[in-house]
Amino acid sequence: MTDFAPASRAAEFHSADSLRLDLLNVRPWGGDTVDMVVSGGKITEINPHQPGRPTPADARMVDGKGLLALPGFSNVHAHTDKSWWGKPWVSYGGVATTQGRIEHERAHRDELGIPGVEVSTSVMREYLRHGTTTQRTHVDVDLGIGLRGIEVVREAVAALGNTITTQIVAFPQDGVLRRPGVLDLLDQAAAAGADYIGGLDPASIDRDPVGQLDGIFAIAEKHGCGIDLHLHDPAELGVFQIELMIERTVRHGLQGKVNVAHGFAVGQVDPGYQTELIARMAEAGMSMTSVSPLKVPPLPIKAMLKAGVPVGLGTDGFRDLWGPYGDGDMLKVALKTAQMCGFRHDEDLVLALELATSRGAAFAGVPSQNLAVGDRADVVLLDAENPMDALVRTPRREAVLAGGKIVVYKGELVI
């Protein structure tokens, strides 16, 4: 393994954002070696690597030893509020249906301290260990916990020094219309500053797609927030609801603010209709975030991107009451996506990485995340030949900078 070493102790890197850090001898996206200057939490200079380059006496220096540098990873479909990561093993139970999982979670979340600051902090520490520095997280809002989960996540983000840039979706996991009072909670969440409000399978959960969507879109227009709606419903039923969303996005003037989460139905319909649907989504300024499911056809990611529909990736939940799998590593999610889509060529492997880094960051409110001057200093160092090698081997993260702060050193969390 290629080693790297700081010019001083790792603990000294936990300092104010205003201090300068020189990240020397790294290869952004596998290119030529450069020296990066970080100040105020941003990348302020990128210069060709020059051994012995003079630096200010008070600058902190890290020698990257020629490691591959990637932008921080972006988990843009997360459930940071409800994992049992870090707790003793929890055996899977309940019924393996969407409604069964909802009921099982509601019955057992309190005993696991969900939602709780300890839970969310543990999850986000694992994100950081794997190099995730931006997230869009769905946070449960329901009649049992009200808006407490949102405050919990915000407190956990602050406890980690805001090292993870975060956008929050107020998510009605237990349904909207079938639980009178949930629309009011979503309205309160939007008024209190939630970036997005969510919905859940308007047809199969609420059995009233028009009613659920009308309620959610009215709230979003009222408060100027976005919509990020879970849609698991398959094939024609699913795309019917996307059509309803397209029409309402335009009518309410929410272009650029509406996202379909999961949206597996897009990959399950006739190719001719699929092309038409994607074009209409692009025209309405809609986007899609998803995971890499095992049992359904992959989304037509390249066709969506070509048409102008932004696509991002996420872990969904992991080690939670919905299932025991996952560890929060977005590099593994990118690899699985590439495999599911049949990617083989270098440019496609790099695309899979971009979905989990630079392209994904916009979903968390970070407009540019590509290791460029002016970008937030979110940098991941890996011992890999090039981005393609990093994707297929998923090596450990040797170092991670989040907003200019070193949070991982030699593969270990130091925050």
C-alpha positions as CSV (number, residue, x, y, z in Angstrom):
1,M,0.0,0.0,0.0
2,T,1.2,3.5,-0.8
3,D,1.8,5.4,2.4
4,F,1.2,9.1,2.9
5,A,2.3,11.3,5.8
6,P,1.5,14.7,7.2
7,A,4.1,17.1,8.1
8,S,2.7,17.2,11.7
9,R,0.5,15.1,13.9
10,A,-3.0,14.2,12.5
11,A,-4.7,15.8,15.5
12,E,-3.4,19.2,14.5
13,F,-5.5,19.1,11.4
14,H,-8.7,19.7,13.4
15,S,-8.3,23.4,13.2
16,A,-10.3,26.4,12.1
17,D,-11.5,26.5,8.5
18,S,-9.7,29.7,8.0
19,L,-6.2,28.1,8.3
20,R,-4.4,27.0,5.2
21,L,-3.7,23.4,4.3
22,D,-1.5,22.3,1.4
23,L,-2.4,18.9,0.0
24,L,0.7,18.0,-2.0
25,N,1.4,15.4,-4.7
26,V,-2.1,14.0,-5.5
27,R,-3.7,13.0,-8.8
28,P,-7.2,14.4,-9.3
29,W,-9.3,11.9,-11.3
30,G,-6.0,10.0,-12.0
31,G,-4.4,12.9,-13.9
32,D,-1.1,14.6,-13.4
33,T,0.2,15.2,-9.9
34,V,-0.8,18.5,-8.4
35,D,-0.5,20.5,-5.2
36,M,-3.8,21.8,-3.8
37,V,-4.1,24.8,-1.5
38,V,-7.1,24.7,0.8
39,S,-8.3,27.8,2.8
40,G,-11.6,28.7,4.3
41,G,-12.9,25.2,3.6
42,K,-12.4,25.6,-0.1
43,I,-9.9,24.8,-2.8
44,T,-8.2,28.1,-3.5
45,E,-5.3,27.0,-5.7
46,I,-4.2,24.0,-7.9
47,N,-0.7,24.0,-9.2
48,P,1.5,21.4,-10.9
49,H,3.3,19.4,-8.2
50,Q,6.7,20.9,-7.3
51,P,8.8,19.1,-4.8
52,G,10.1,21.5,-2.2
53,R,7.6,24.2,-3.2
54,P,7.9,27.0,-0.5
55,T,4.8,27.4,1.7
56,P,3.9,29.8,4.5
57,A,5.4,28.9,7.8
58,D,2.0,28.4,9.4
59,A,0.5,26.3,6.6
60,R,-0.3,22.7,7.4
61,M,1.0,20.3,4.8
62,V,0.0,16.8,3.8
63,D,2.1,14.7,1.3
64,G,-0.3,12.6,-0.7
65,K,2.5,10.4,-2.1
66,G,0.9,10.3,-5.5
67,L,-2.5,8.9,-4.4
68,L,-5.6,9.1,-6.5
69,A,-7.8,12.0,-5.5
70,L,-11.6,12.0,-6.1
71,P,-14.3,14.4,-5.0
72,G,-16.1,13.6,-1.8
73,F,-18.9,11.1,-2.3
74,S,-22.6,12.1,-2.4
75,N,-25.3,9.9,-0.8
76,V,-28.4,11.5,-2.2
77,H,-31.0,8.9,-1.1
78,A,-30.2,8.3,2.5
79,H,-32.2,7.5,5.7
80,T,-29.7,8.9,8.3
81,D,-32.3,8.9,11.1
82,K,-33.1,5.2,11.4
83,S,-30.2,2.8,11.2
84,W,-29.1,0.4,14.0
85,W,-25.4,0.8,12.9
86,G,-23.1,0.6,15.9
87,K,-25.6,-1.2,18.0
88,P,-25.7,-5.0,18.8
89,W,-27.1,-7.1,15.9
90,V,-30.8,-6.8,15.3
91,S,-32.4,-9.9,13.7
92,Y,-34.7,-9.4,10.8
93,G,-38.4,-9.7,11.6
94,G,-41.8,-8.8,10.5
95,V,-43.5,-9.2,7.1
96,A,-41.4,-8.7,3.9
97,T,-43.8,-6.2,2.2
98,T,-43.7,-2.4,2.2
99,Q,-46.6,-2.2,4.6
100,G,-45.1,-5.0,6.7
101,R,-41.8,-3.2,7.0
102,I,-43.6,0.0,8.0
103,E,-45.5,-1.7,10.8
104,H,-42.4,-3.6,12.0
105,E,-40.4,-0.4,12.1
106,R,-43.1,1.5,14.0
107,A,-43.3,-1.3,16.6
108,H,-39.6,-1.5,17.3
109,R,-37.9,1.8,16.6
110,D,-38.3,3.2,20.1
111,E,-36.4,0.3,21.7
112,L,-33.5,1.1,19.4
113,G,-33.5,4.8,20.2
114,I,-34.7,5.8,16.7
115,P,-34.7,8.6,16.0
116,G,-31.8,9.7,18.2
117,V,-28.7,11.9,17.9
118,E,-26.5,8.9,18.8
119,V,-28.0,6.9,16.0
120,S,-27.6,9.6,13.3
121,T,-24.1,10.5,14.5
122,S,-23.0,6.9,14.2
123,V,-24.4,6.6,10.7
124,M,-22.7,9.9,9.5
125,R,-19.4,8.9,11.0
126,E,-19.6,5.8,8.8
127,Y,-20.4,8.0,5.8
128,L,-17.3,10.0,6.5
129,R,-15.1,7.0,7.0
130,H,-16.1,5.9,3.4
131,G,-15.6,9.4,2.0
132,T,-19.2,10.7,1.9
133,T,-19.2,14.4,2.5
134,T,-22.6,15.4,1.1
135,Q,-26.1,13.9,1.6
136,R,-29.7,14.3,1.0
137,T,-31.5,12.4,3.7
138,H,-35.1,11.5,4.1
139,V,-36.2,11.9,7.7
140,D,-39.4,10.3,9.0
141,V,-42.2,12.6,9.8
142,D,-45.3,11.0,11.3
143,L,-47.9,11.2,14.0
144,G,-45.8,9.2,16.4
145,I,-42.6,11.4,16.4
146,G,-43.8,14.6,14.7
147,L,-40.8,16.6,13.5
148,R,-38.4,15.3,16.2
149,G,-36.4,13.3,13.6
150,I,-35.5,16.4,11.7
151,E,-34.1,18.2,14.7
152,V,-32.2,15.0,15.7
153,V,-30.5,14.9,12.3
154,R,-29.7,18.6,12.4
155,E,-28.1,18.2,15.8
156,A,-26.0,15.3,14.7
157,V,-24.8,17.2,11.6
158,A,-23.8,20.1,13.9
159,A,-22.1,17.7,16.4
160,L,-19.8,16.5,13.5
161,G,-18.8,20.1,12.8
162,N,-21.0,20.3,9.7
163,T,-18.5,18.2,7.9
164,I,-21.3,16.6,5.9
165,T,-23.3,19.1,3.7
166,T,-26.9,18.1,4.3
167,Q,-30.3,18.6,2.8
168,I,-33.3,17.2,4.6
169,V,-36.5,15.7,3.1
170,A,-39.5,15.5,5.5
171,F,-40.6,12.0,4.6
172,P,-44.0,10.5,5.4
173,Q,-43.0,6.9,5.7
174,D,-46.4,5.8,7.1
175,G,-48.4,7.4,4.3
176,V,-50.0,10.8,3.8
177,L,-53.7,10.9,3.3
178,R,-54.4,7.6,5.1
179,R,-53.0,9.2,8.3
180,P,-55.0,12.4,8.9
181,G,-52.6,15.1,10.2
182,V,-49.6,14.1,8.2
183,L,-50.2,16.8,5.6
184,D,-50.2,19.3,8.4
185,L,-46.9,18.0,9.7
186,L,-45.3,18.3,6.2
187,D,-46.6,21.9,6.0
188,Q,-45.0,22.6,9.4
189,A,-41.7,20.9,8.3
190,A,-41.6,23.1,5.1
191,A,-42.4,26.2,7.2
192,A,-39.5,25.3,9.5
193,G,-37.0,25.1,6.7
194,A,-37.0,21.5,5.4
195,D,-35.4,21.6,2.0
196,Y,-37.8,19.1,0.5
197,I,-41.0,17.3,1.5
198,G,-41.6,13.8,0.4
199,G,-44.4,11.4,-0.5
200,L,-44.7,7.6,-0.7
201,D,-46.4,5.6,-3.5
202,P,-49.5,7.7,-3.8
203,A,-51.4,4.9,-5.5
204,S,-50.5,1.8,-3.6
205,I,-50.0,3.3,-0.1
206,D,-52.7,6.1,0.0
207,R,-54.7,4.7,-2.9
208,D,-55.4,8.2,-4.0
209,P,-52.5,9.4,-6.2
210,V,-54.3,12.6,-7.2
211,G,-55.1,13.5,-3.6
212,Q,-51.7,12.9,-2.2
213,L,-49.9,14.7,-5.0
214,D,-52.2,17.7,-4.9
215,G,-51.6,18.0,-1.2
216,I,-47.8,17.8,-1.5
217,F,-47.5,20.1,-4.5
218,A,-49.6,22.7,-2.8
219,I,-47.4,22.7,0.3
220,A,-44.2,23.0,-1.9
221,E,-45.6,25.9,-3.9
222,K,-46.7,27.6,-0.7
223,H,-43.3,27.4,1.0
224,G,-40.9,27.3,-2.0
225,C,-39.4,24.0,-1.1
226,G,-38.8,21.0,-3.3
227,I,-40.5,17.6,-3.6
228,D,-38.6,14.3,-3.3
229,L,-41.1,11.4,-3.6
230,H,-40.5,7.7,-3.0
231,L,-42.0,5.7,-5.9
232,H,-41.7,1.9,-5.8
233,D,-44.9,1.2,-7.8
234,P,-43.9,-0.8,-10.9
235,A,-44.4,-0.4,-14.7
236,E,-47.5,1.3,-15.9
237,L,-48.8,2.1,-12.4
238,G,-45.5,3.8,-11.6
239,V,-45.2,5.8,-14.8
240,F,-48.8,7.0,-14.5
241,Q,-47.9,8.7,-11.2
242,I,-44.8,10.2,-12.8
243,E,-47.0,11.6,-15.5
244,L,-49.2,13.2,-12.7
245,M,-46.0,14.6,-11.2
246,I,-44.8,16.1,-14.5
247,E,-48.1,17.9,-15.0
248,R,-48.1,19.3,-11.5
249,T,-44.5,20.3,-11.6
250,V,-45.2,22.6,-14.6
251,R,-48.5,23.8,-13.2
252,H,-47.1,24.8,-9.8
253,G,-43.9,26.3,-11.3
254,L,-41.6,23.8,-9.5
255,Q,-39.3,23.1,-12.4
256,G,-35.9,22.0,-11.1
257,K,-37.4,21.2,-7.6
258,V,-39.0,17.8,-8.1
259,N,-37.3,14.5,-7.8
260,V,-38.5,10.9,-8.2
261,A,-36.8,8.6,-5.7
262,H,-36.3,5.0,-6.9
263,G,-38.6,5.2,-9.9
264,F,-37.9,1.6,-11.0
265,A,-41.0,1.8,-13.3
266,V,-39.0,3.9,-15.8
267,G,-36.9,0.8,-16.5
268,Q,-39.9,-1.5,-16.9
269,V,-41.9,0.1,-19.7
270,D,-41.8,-0.2,-23.5
271,P,-38.7,1.5,-24.9
272,G,-40.6,3.9,-27.1
273,Y,-42.8,5.1,-24.3
274,Q,-39.8,5.2,-22.0
275,T,-38.1,7.7,-24.4
276,E,-41.2,9.9,-24.5
277,L,-41.5,9.8,-20.7
278,I,-37.8,10.7,-20.1
279,A,-38.2,13.6,-22.6
280,R,-41.2,14.9,-20.7
281,M,-39.3,14.6,-17.4
282,A,-36.4,16.6,-18.8
283,E,-38.8,19.3,-20.1
284,A,-40.3,19.6,-16.7
285,G,-36.9,19.9,-15.0
286,M,-37.4,16.8,-13.0
287,S,-34.6,14.5,-11.7
288,M,-34.2,11.0,-10.3
289,T,-32.3,9.4,-7.5
290,S,-32.1,5.7,-7.0
291,V,-30.3,2.7,-5.7
292,S,-29.2,-0.5,-7.5
293,P,-31.9,-3.0,-6.9
294,L,-31.4,-6.7,-7.4
295,K,-34.8,-7.8,-8.8
296,V,-35.8,-5.2,-11.3
297,P,-34.4,-4.0,-14.6
298,P,-31.8,-1.2,-14.3
299,L,-32.8,2.4,-14.9
300,P,-31.8,3.7,-18.4
301,I,-29.3,6.0,-16.7
302,K,-27.3,7.0,-19.8
303,A,-30.5,7.8,-21.8
304,M,-31.8,9.9,-18.9
305,L,-28.6,11.9,-18.6
306,K,-28.4,12.4,-22.4
307,A,-32.0,13.8,-22.3
308,G,-31.2,16.2,-19.5
309,V,-32.6,14.3,-16.5
310,P,-30.1,14.5,-13.6
311,V,-29.5,11.2,-11.8
312,G,-28.0,10.6,-8.4
313,L,-27.3,7.6,-6.3
314,G,-27.8,6.7,-2.7
315,T,-27.5,3.9,-0.1
316,D,-31.2,4.0,0.9
317,G,-31.3,2.7,4.5
318,F,-28.7,0.2,5.7
319,R,-28.6,-2.0,8.8
320,D,-32.1,-0.9,9.8
321,L,-35.4,-2.5,10.5
322,W,-36.0,-2.9,6.8
323,G,-33.0,-5.1,6.2
324,P,-29.5,-5.9,7.5
325,Y,-27.4,-5.2,4.5
326,G,-25.1,-2.3,3.6
327,D,-22.4,-0.2,5.2
328,G,-22.9,3.3,3.8
329,D,-20.1,3.0,1.2
330,M,-21.0,5.0,-1.9
331,L,-18.1,3.6,-3.8
332,K,-19.7,0.1,-3.5
333,V,-23.0,1.6,-4.6
334,A,-21.3,3.0,-7.7
335,L,-19.7,-0.3,-8.5
336,K,-23.0,-2.2,-8.1
337,T,-24.7,0.4,-10.4
338,A,-22.0,-0.1,-13.0
339,Q,-22.5,-3.9,-12.8
340,M,-26.3,-3.7,-13.0
341,C,-26.1,-1.4,-16.0
342,G,-23.6,-3.6,-17.8
343,F,-20.9,-0.9,-17.9
344,R,-17.6,-2.2,-19.2
345,H,-15.8,0.7,-21.0
346,D,-13.6,3.2,-19.1
347,E,-15.9,6.1,-19.8
348,D,-18.9,4.3,-18.4
349,L,-17.0,3.2,-15.3
350,V,-16.0,6.9,-14.7
351,L,-19.6,7.9,-15.2
352,A,-20.7,5.5,-12.4
353,L,-18.1,7.2,-10.2
354,E,-19.4,10.7,-11.2
355,L,-22.9,9.7,-10.3
356,A,-21.7,9.0,-6.8
357,T,-19.5,12.1,-6.6
358,S,-19.5,15.2,-8.8
359,R,-22.9,14.7,-10.4
360,G,-24.5,13.7,-7.1
361,A,-23.4,16.7,-5.2
362,A,-26.0,19.0,-6.8
363,F,-28.7,16.9,-5.2
364,A,-27.3,18.0,-1.8
365,G,-27.2,21.7,-2.7
366,V,-23.5,21.7,-3.8
367,P,-23.4,23.1,-7.4
368,S,-19.8,22.2,-8.1
369,Q,-17.9,19.3,-6.6
370,N,-15.1,18.3,-9.1
371,L,-11.8,19.2,-7.4
372,A,-11.7,22.6,-9.0
373,V,-10.7,26.0,-7.6
374,G,-13.6,27.4,-5.7
375,D,-15.1,24.0,-4.8
376,R,-15.7,23.0,-1.3
377,A,-12.6,21.1,-0.2
378,D,-14.1,17.6,-0.1
379,V,-11.3,15.3,-1.2
380,V,-10.9,11.5,-1.0
381,L,-7.5,9.9,-1.4
382,L,-7.3,6.3,-2.5
383,D,-4.4,3.9,-3.4
384,A,-5.5,3.2,-7.0
385,E,-4.1,3.5,-10.4
386,N,-7.0,5.5,-11.9
387,P,-10.7,6.0,-11.3
388,M,-11.7,2.8,-13.0
389,D,-9.3,0.8,-10.8
390,A,-10.8,2.5,-7.7
391,L,-14.3,1.6,-8.8
392,V,-13.7,-2.1,-9.4
393,R,-11.5,-2.7,-6.3
394,T,-13.2,-0.3,-3.9
395,P,-10.0,0.2,-1.8
396,R,-10.1,1.8,1.6
397,R,-10.2,5.6,1.9
398,E,-6.6,6.6,2.9
399,A,-7.6,10.1,3.7
400,V,-10.8,12.2,3.5
401,L,-11.0,16.0,3.7
402,A,-14.5,17.4,4.4
403,G,-14.8,21.1,4.1
404,G,-11.0,21.3,4.4
405,K,-10.9,19.3,7.6
406,I,-9.1,16.0,7.7
407,V,-11.7,13.5,9.0
408,V,-10.0,10.2,7.9
409,Y,-6.2,9.6,8.2
410,K,-4.6,6.3,7.1
411,G,-8.0,4.7,6.8
412,E,-9.1,5.6,10.3
413,L,-11.6,8.2,11.5
414,V,-10.0,11.1,13.4
415,I,-13.1,13.0,14.1
